Amino acid sequence: MKKNKGFTLIELLAIIVILAIIAVITVPIILNIIENSKQGAATDSAYGYKDAVNKWYVSKLQDDNNYTLNGNYTVSDGKLNNIDIPLSGDKPTNGTLTYSNNILTGGCLTIGEYKVTFDSKGSVSKTEKGSCNSNSGEITCSSGEYLYEINQYVVTDEEACETYFENVWECADDESCISDASDICSGKEVGELSLSDNVNLGYIDYSDIQEFVLEQVVGSCRPILPSTDQSCFTYNIENNQATITGYTCSETIKNVVLPNVILQNQKGIPVTKIGDSAFSGIGITSIEIPDSIEYAGFNAVDDVESIIIEGRTITPSVVMEEGHKAPGQLDSNFKVMTIRGTINIFSRNGANLIINASY
């Protein structure tokens, strides 16, 4: 009679060891594939929400062709500032989105168990486990970016908000005034300023509107442009904006590149102004002004050989034309003209940067 030969104990142990080794190798790989798949789905859902907001905005233009997306918007259960956004698929449970002239420039969305962060170009920069909330300190900016924080004010009771502004502005039966009150309470701009702008600039006291307006601190990542070292500049900070007031490195660094941001404790304050005579009579050769500058004080710059604005170099040989003709509009913020042999570059507010022409 023939006996059936089985596995010996050593052979069984060997098989168990081999299976254990295979498990050790393959399980992390499988788990990693699953994790990457979930992260990818969260990233796709964030892009899907971004596209849904864009589609909603296009449809909104049919009712109001002046409507713009500007500033910080709170996201809650798929709603953008309490506005329903038509969306199929996973909706973000919370977060913030920052827009500039209808273009997404930063933000954070919570999709399921993942936190999806947008960079300054509107692209997803990071997807990781976590949750977005009103505390912008949780936003992690990539190298070459800074965290910009600002208070955002979201209306929670539009009727109470409209009543308040109608009374404060003494609208009575003025339909235009009543319409402005409705606009500012629904997130639109009135006189180029939103409700958040008015509070942040000090035109409206939050304590007067806190019963129907929610205050939140939100943040976004913005690019840091190459510049002369920040330590070379003196500056003032007011209303979360920086004004360059002077320059201390004129003996060693003659070609100056203004910073677009003042960095403080890993956060940033945008540079939006140049003070009166900030670069006047200090012997520098050239100065480059970033796009962030919106205001220049009187005689902010003089006696330099060239000035660079948004990549365009302005020199006496470029600007000075026979008869001292004005070369026209430089861009949306500045225009250039010549007056009695002096180049005048006027900023948006009408004050001027002056370059004494040496020709």
C-alpha positions as CSV (number, residue, x, y, z in Angstrom):
1,M,0.0,0.0,0.0
2,K,1.4,3.4,-1.1
3,K,1.6,6.2,1.6
4,N,0.7,9.8,0.7
5,K,3.7,11.9,1.5
6,G,2.8,15.4,3.1
7,F,4.8,18.5,3.9
8,T,7.3,18.4,6.6
9,L,7.2,20.9,9.4
10,I,10.3,22.7,8.0
11,E,8.6,23.0,4.6
12,L,5.5,24.4,6.1
13,L,7.5,26.9,8.0
14,A,9.3,27.9,4.9
15,I,6.1,28.5,3.0
16,I,4.7,30.6,5.9
17,V,7.9,32.7,5.9
18,I,7.7,33.2,2.2
19,L,4.0,34.3,2.4
20,A,4.9,36.6,5.2
21,I,7.7,38.2,3.2
22,I,5.3,38.6,0.2
23,A,2.7,40.2,2.5
24,V,5.3,42.6,4.0
25,I,6.3,43.7,0.5
26,T,2.9,43.9,-1.2
27,V,0.6,45.2,1.5
28,P,2.3,48.6,1.8
29,I,2.3,48.9,-2.0
30,I,-1.4,48.1,-2.1
31,L,-2.2,50.5,0.7
32,N,-0.1,53.2,-1.0
33,I,-1.9,52.6,-4.3
34,I,-5.2,53.0,-2.4
35,E,-4.0,56.2,-0.7
36,N,-2.8,57.7,-3.9
37,S,-6.1,56.8,-5.5
38,K,-8.0,58.6,-2.7
39,Q,-5.7,61.6,-2.9
40,G,-6.2,61.8,-6.7
41,A,-9.9,61.6,-6.3
42,A,-9.8,64.5,-3.7
43,T,-7.7,66.5,-6.1
44,D,-10.0,65.8,-9.0
45,S,-13.0,66.8,-6.8
46,A,-11.3,70.1,-5.9
47,Y,-10.7,70.9,-9.6
48,G,-14.3,69.9,-10.2
49,Y,-15.5,72.4,-7.6
50,K,-13.3,75.1,-9.1
51,D,-14.9,74.4,-12.6
52,A,-18.3,74.4,-11.1
53,V,-17.7,77.9,-9.6
54,N,-16.5,79.1,-13.0
55,K,-19.7,77.7,-14.6
56,W,-21.8,79.3,-12.0
57,Y,-20.0,82.6,-12.5
58,V,-20.6,82.5,-16.3
59,S,-24.4,81.9,-15.7
60,K,-24.4,84.8,-13.1
61,L,-23.1,87.2,-15.8
62,Q,-26.4,86.7,-17.7
63,D,-28.2,88.4,-14.8
64,D,-25.4,90.9,-13.9
65,N,-22.7,91.5,-16.5
66,N,-20.7,93.6,-13.9
67,Y,-20.5,90.8,-11.4
68,T,-16.9,89.9,-10.4
69,L,-15.2,87.4,-8.2
70,N,-12.8,89.3,-6.0
71,G,-11.5,88.6,-2.5
72,N,-11.9,85.7,-0.1
73,Y,-14.9,83.3,-0.2
74,T,-16.0,80.9,2.5
75,V,-16.9,77.4,1.4
76,S,-19.3,75.4,3.5
77,D,-21.1,72.1,2.5
78,G,-20.5,73.0,-1.1
79,K,-21.8,76.5,-0.8
80,L,-19.7,79.5,-1.8
81,N,-20.5,82.4,0.6
82,N,-23.9,80.7,1.2
83,I,-24.5,80.5,-2.6
84,D,-25.5,77.1,-3.9
85,I,-23.0,75.9,-6.5
86,P,-24.4,73.2,-8.8
87,L,-22.0,70.2,-8.6
88,S,-22.1,66.5,-9.2
89,G,-19.7,64.4,-7.1
90,D,-18.1,65.0,-3.8
91,K,-18.7,68.5,-2.3
92,P,-16.1,70.3,-0.1
93,T,-17.3,70.4,3.5
94,N,-15.4,73.6,4.4
95,G,-12.6,75.8,3.2
96,T,-11.8,79.2,1.5
97,L,-11.1,80.3,-2.0
98,T,-9.4,83.5,-3.0
99,Y,-10.2,85.2,-6.3
100,S,-8.6,88.2,-8.1
101,N,-10.6,89.5,-11.1
102,N,-12.4,86.2,-11.5
103,I,-9.2,84.2,-11.4
104,L,-8.6,81.7,-8.6
105,T,-5.3,82.8,-6.8
106,G,-5.3,80.5,-3.7
107,G,-7.3,78.7,-1.1
108,C,-8.0,75.4,0.6
109,L,-10.9,72.9,0.3
110,T,-11.7,70.0,2.5
111,I,-12.8,67.0,0.4
112,G,-13.6,64.0,2.6
113,E,-10.6,63.3,4.8
114,Y,-8.3,65.4,2.7
115,K,-7.2,69.0,2.6
116,V,-6.6,70.3,-0.9
117,T,-4.5,73.5,-1.2
118,F,-4.5,75.8,-4.3
119,D,-1.5,77.9,-5.1
120,S,-1.3,81.5,-6.5
121,K,-1.8,80.2,-10.1
122,G,-5.0,78.3,-9.2
123,S,-3.4,74.9,-9.4
124,V,-3.5,72.3,-6.7
125,S,-0.2,72.5,-4.8
126,K,-0.8,69.9,-2.1
127,T,-3.3,67.2,-1.2
128,E,-2.9,65.7,2.3
129,K,-5.0,64.4,5.1
130,G,-6.5,67.2,7.2
131,S,-9.2,69.8,7.2
132,C,-9.4,73.4,6.2
133,N,-11.0,75.9,8.5
134,S,-11.1,79.6,9.1
135,N,-7.6,79.5,10.6
136,S,-5.4,80.3,7.7
137,G,-2.3,79.3,9.7
138,E,-3.1,75.8,8.6
139,I,-2.3,76.7,5.0
140,T,1.2,75.7,4.0
141,C,2.7,77.7,1.2
142,S,5.4,76.3,-1.1
143,S,8.9,77.7,-1.5
144,G,8.7,81.1,-3.2
145,E,5.3,82.0,-1.8
146,Y,4.1,83.8,1.3
147,L,1.0,83.4,3.5
148,Y,-1.3,86.5,3.2
149,E,-3.9,86.7,5.9
150,I,-6.9,89.0,5.9
151,N,-10.2,89.3,7.8
152,Q,-13.2,88.3,5.7
153,Y,-16.7,89.4,6.7
154,V,-19.6,87.1,5.6
155,V,-23.2,88.3,5.9
156,T,-25.4,85.8,7.8
157,D,-28.6,87.8,7.6
158,E,-29.0,89.8,4.4
159,E,-32.3,91.4,5.5
160,A,-30.8,92.8,8.6
161,C,-27.7,93.9,6.7
162,E,-29.8,95.8,4.1
163,T,-31.9,97.5,6.8
164,Y,-28.7,98.6,8.5
165,F,-27.1,100.2,5.4
166,E,-30.4,101.8,4.2
167,N,-30.6,103.5,7.6
168,V,-26.9,104.5,7.8
169,W,-26.9,105.8,4.3
170,E,-30.3,107.4,4.8
171,C,-31.7,105.9,1.6
172,A,-35.4,106.6,2.3
173,D,-37.0,106.1,-1.2
174,D,-33.7,106.4,-3.2
175,E,-33.8,103.3,-5.3
176,S,-30.1,103.6,-6.3
177,C,-29.1,103.8,-2.6
178,I,-31.4,100.8,-1.7
179,S,-29.8,98.8,-4.6
180,D,-26.3,99.6,-3.3
181,A,-27.4,98.3,0.2
182,S,-28.6,95.1,-1.4
183,D,-25.4,94.8,-3.4
184,I,-22.9,95.2,-0.6
185,C,-24.9,92.7,1.6
186,S,-24.9,90.1,-1.2
187,G,-21.1,90.2,-1.6
188,K,-20.9,92.7,-4.5
189,E,-18.7,95.8,-4.6
190,V,-20.1,99.3,-4.2
191,G,-17.8,102.0,-5.3
192,E,-15.1,99.3,-6.0
193,L,-15.2,98.2,-2.4
194,S,-16.8,95.1,-0.9
195,L,-18.1,94.8,2.7
196,S,-14.8,93.2,3.7
197,D,-12.8,96.0,2.0
198,N,-14.8,98.6,3.9
199,V,-14.2,97.0,7.3
200,N,-10.5,96.2,6.7
201,L,-9.9,99.7,5.6
202,G,-11.6,101.1,8.6
203,Y,-14.6,102.7,6.9
204,I,-17.0,100.5,8.7
205,D,-16.7,99.4,12.4
206,Y,-17.2,95.7,12.7
207,S,-18.8,96.2,16.1
208,D,-21.7,97.9,14.4
209,I,-22.5,95.0,12.1
210,Q,-21.4,91.9,14.1
211,E,-25.0,90.9,14.8
212,F,-25.5,89.9,11.1
213,V,-21.9,89.6,9.8
214,L,-19.4,86.8,10.7
215,E,-15.7,87.7,11.0
216,Q,-13.3,85.1,9.7
217,V,-9.5,85.1,9.3
218,V,-8.6,83.6,5.9
219,G,-5.4,83.2,4.0
220,S,-3.9,82.5,0.6
221,C,-0.5,81.8,-0.8
222,R,1.0,84.5,-3.0
223,P,4.3,84.6,-5.0
224,I,7.4,86.3,-3.5
225,L,9.1,88.2,-6.3
226,P,12.9,88.6,-6.5
227,S,14.0,91.9,-4.8
228,T,16.7,93.8,-3.0
229,D,17.0,92.5,0.5
230,Q,14.1,93.6,2.7
231,S,16.6,94.9,5.4
232,C,17.5,97.7,3.0
233,F,14.1,99.3,3.2
234,T,12.2,101.2,5.8
235,Y,8.5,100.9,5.8
236,N,5.2,101.4,7.6
237,I,2.3,98.9,7.9
238,E,-1.3,100.0,8.2
239,N,-4.5,98.1,7.4
240,N,-2.5,95.0,6.4
241,Q,-0.6,96.9,3.7
242,A,3.0,98.1,3.6
243,T,4.3,101.5,2.5
244,I,8.0,101.8,1.6
245,T,9.2,105.0,3.2
246,G,13.0,104.9,2.6
247,Y,16.1,103.0,1.4
248,T,19.3,102.5,3.5
249,C,21.6,100.7,1.1
250,S,22.2,103.4,-1.5
251,E,26.0,103.4,-1.0
252,T,26.3,99.7,-1.9
253,I,23.3,98.7,-4.0
254,K,22.5,101.2,-6.7
255,N,20.1,99.2,-8.8
256,V,17.1,98.7,-6.5
257,V,14.3,96.1,-6.9
258,L,11.4,96.9,-4.6
259,P,9.9,93.9,-2.7
260,N,6.3,93.0,-3.4
261,V,5.9,91.8,0.2
262,I,7.3,92.5,3.7
263,L,7.8,89.1,5.4
264,Q,7.1,88.8,9.1
265,N,7.0,85.5,11.0
266,Q,6.5,83.4,7.9
267,K,3.6,85.5,6.8
268,G,3.5,88.5,4.4
269,I,2.2,92.0,4.2
270,P,1.8,93.2,0.5
271,V,3.7,96.3,-0.5
272,T,1.2,98.6,-2.1
273,K,2.6,102.1,-1.7
274,I,5.7,104.2,-2.0
275,G,5.9,107.2,0.4
276,D,6.7,110.8,-0.4
277,S,10.4,111.3,-1.4
278,A,11.2,107.7,-0.4
279,F,13.8,107.4,-3.1
280,S,14.5,111.1,-3.7
281,G,18.1,112.3,-3.9
282,I,19.8,109.2,-2.6
283,G,22.0,108.5,-5.6
284,I,20.6,105.2,-6.9
285,T,20.9,104.3,-10.6
286,S,17.7,102.4,-11.3
287,I,14.6,101.2,-9.6
288,E,12.2,98.3,-10.4
289,I,8.6,98.6,-9.2
290,P,6.5,95.5,-8.7
291,D,2.9,95.1,-9.9
292,S,1.7,95.3,-6.3
293,I,2.3,99.0,-6.1
294,E,-0.9,101.0,-6.5
295,Y,0.1,104.4,-5.0
296,A,3.2,106.6,-5.2
297,G,3.6,109.7,-3.1
298,F,4.9,113.0,-4.4
299,N,8.5,113.0,-5.7
300,A,8.7,109.3,-4.6
301,V,11.6,108.7,-7.0
302,D,13.9,111.2,-8.7
303,D,17.3,111.6,-10.3
304,V,17.6,108.0,-11.5
305,E,18.7,106.8,-14.9
306,S,15.9,104.3,-15.4
307,I,12.8,102.9,-13.9
308,I,11.3,99.5,-14.6
309,I,7.6,98.9,-14.3
310,E,6.0,95.5,-15.0
311,G,9.1,94.5,-17.0
312,R,9.2,97.7,-19.2
313,T,12.3,99.9,-18.8
314,I,11.6,103.6,-18.9
315,T,14.6,105.9,-19.7
316,P,15.0,109.4,-21.0
317,S,16.0,108.0,-24.4
318,V,12.9,105.8,-24.5
319,V,10.4,108.3,-23.3
320,M,11.7,111.7,-24.6
321,E,10.3,112.4,-28.0
322,E,10.5,115.5,-30.1
323,G,8.1,118.0,-28.8
324,H,7.9,116.2,-25.5
325,K,4.9,114.1,-26.5
326,A,3.4,111.8,-24.0
327,P,3.9,108.2,-25.1
328,G,0.5,107.3,-23.7
329,Q,-0.8,104.7,-21.2
330,L,1.9,102.4,-19.8
331,D,-0.5,99.9,-18.2
332,S,-3.5,99.8,-15.9
333,N,-1.7,101.4,-13.0
334,F,0.7,103.9,-14.5
335,K,0.9,106.4,-17.4
336,V,4.0,108.2,-18.6
337,M,4.4,111.7,-19.9
338,T,7.1,114.3,-20.2
339,I,6.8,117.8,-18.8
340,R,9.6,120.4,-19.5
341,G,12.3,117.8,-19.8
342,T,11.3,115.7,-16.9
343,I,9.8,112.2,-17.1
344,N,6.7,112.0,-15.0
345,I,5.2,108.6,-14.3
346,F,1.8,109.0,-12.7
347,S,0.3,106.2,-10.5
348,R,-3.4,105.3,-10.4
349,N,-4.2,107.9,-7.7
350,G,-2.7,110.8,-9.6
351,A,0.5,111.3,-7.5
352,N,3.6,111.1,-9.5
353,L,7.0,109.3,-9.6
354,I,9.5,111.7,-11.1
355,I,12.6,110.9,-13.0
356,N,14.9,113.9,-13.7
357,A,16.0,113.3,-17.3
358,S,19.8,113.6,-17.8
359,Y,20.2,114.0,-21.6
